[in-house]
Amino acid sequence: MSSPQSGSNRDRRPKNQGRHSNKKKFVKSGASNARWFAFKALQANRERDVFVSRILDDQFKSKTIPSVDRKMATELANETVRRRATLDAILTAFVTRPQENVEADLWTILQLGCLQLACLPHIASHAAVHETVQLCEELRNAQAKPFINGVLRNIGRSVVSREEVEDLDLAELGPRQLPLLSLRGRDKKYEIATFDRDIFTNPADDALAYISQVSSLPEWLLQRLTPEEADKNQMLKSGLWMTIPGRMSLRVNLLQTDREKVLDVLEAAELSAHPGTLPEAIELDGSVAIIDLPGYREGWFSVQDLSAMSSADLLNPQPGEKILDLCAAPGGKSTHIAERLKNEGRVVACDTAGNRIRIINENAGRLQLPCIETHLIHEDGSDIPSEDYDAAIVDVPCSNTGVLGKRPEARWRIMPTTFRELIPLQMRLLKDAMSRVRPGGRVVYSTCSIDFEENRGVVDAVLSKHPEFHVAEERIHHPGEPADGGYQALLIRSEPSPV
């Protein structure tokens, strides 16, 4: 039995002491918080090679963070990853020590600060310096503050001008100039930041090296992705498109609502938007946490890029058809096909991982599309449901070279060997889809790549062994014109000749 004294002590103990609380910790808004969340994501990316978006999501789930901080942290983390090579080139001109002689955490702090000062003019310079220097306190490394402060102040002072220009001409750029791209409404805007010293390779001496540095893309990748006949100005503009996340687009679920109603919802939320080229498409002039908008949970719309919407549009599903989606997760194309079917028919959505199948089911449920049935299949495709499908779509694993802006880490994961590893898989998946459509049936081969070998190269190689198919239509999406890059080819299987 407890004594009165011990009972009294127990009564004064905080209620949650000694046991875990599931309540989220509320974090007050503040720029330093956003920079700290971004730093932690970048640190994890550097040390464990995990996606910054995953680390940010984990932080946001564990704490109640104001939306302004979430948005800023996401921008800082993603931009730092995307622009890593550009930031390192700038820092090398201001840090007297080689990078390998600077603590890794301090170099990450310098990258964060340099990003704000050189590439994000909407952030005040004094705030960028002060708040970034304060990260040293969070690291319990206050003695590094003078070093970080000195480097960042020198960078801030060295940006002597910023000039908006209508277009870019490589011949007018030099080693002191950093071209930047931003989107304002429907328009692309270029700005040139000029430093007081040489930072980059002189484009007059080596245009490829300069473009690589300012677009933060490896030289070999720029050469691979740019057609030989394209001039260096086009290479520069394509590279700069890949330094930004691009435009956000919505696909309206016309079975649940109409485009005008969703546009009204966006207008009420003070978001600028306009109709896209497809009847279900909406283009946003900015970014937003879509999950918080009215109608999202009710299944009124999904987030999908315009180039990705083109895949189902090219397939042209008709009510009553039976359609195979061979690489279905996360379900964007399966759900688009089901919407085009008007829920009349079947979509057989296959993938090789249970967690990805779960995501397809969640999306199909939210959008109220019961005509989608999911199948977990082996990686070798041996157990793909064997039926005579009216049509099939195969959105193959690829290099992601058309969406490097939206997927910040992708540019640093791609190697020259990546293509040699992917192309045999892409060919096998395309053949798997082709073998399962009926005579007269259709197959759409789709990628989010702009690499010729992954696109028309794969199609030509497979069709050389399958003369019963022919290319009926091809769609090539160039990055920034107006959305992400990608590729689709519509293949038709010939009807048997009459006897």
Secondary structure, DSSP 8 states (H G I E B T S, - for coil): ---HHHHHHHHHS-TTTTS---S-EE----HHHHHHHHHHHHHHHHHH---HHHHHHHHHHHEE--HHHHHHHHHHHHHHHHTHHHHHHHHHTT-SS-GGGS-HHHHHHHHHHHHHHHH-TTS-HHHHHHHHHTHHHHTT-GGGHHHHHHHHHHHHHHEEEEEEESS--GGG--TTEEEEEEEETTEEEEEEEEESS--S--TTT-HHHHHHHHHT--HHHHHHHS-TTS-HHHHHHHHHHTTS----EEEE-TTT--HHHHHHHHHHTT--EEE-SSTTEEEESS---GGGSTTTTTTSEEE--HHHHHHHHHH---TT-EEEESS-TT-HHHHHHHHHHTT-SEEEEEES-HHHHHHHHHHHHHTT-TTEEEEE--TT-TTS----EEEEEEE-----TT-TTTSTTHHHH--HHHHHHHHHHHHHHHHHHHTTEEEEEEEEEEES---TIIIIIHHHHHHTT-TTEEEEEEEEE-TTSSS--EEEEEEEE------
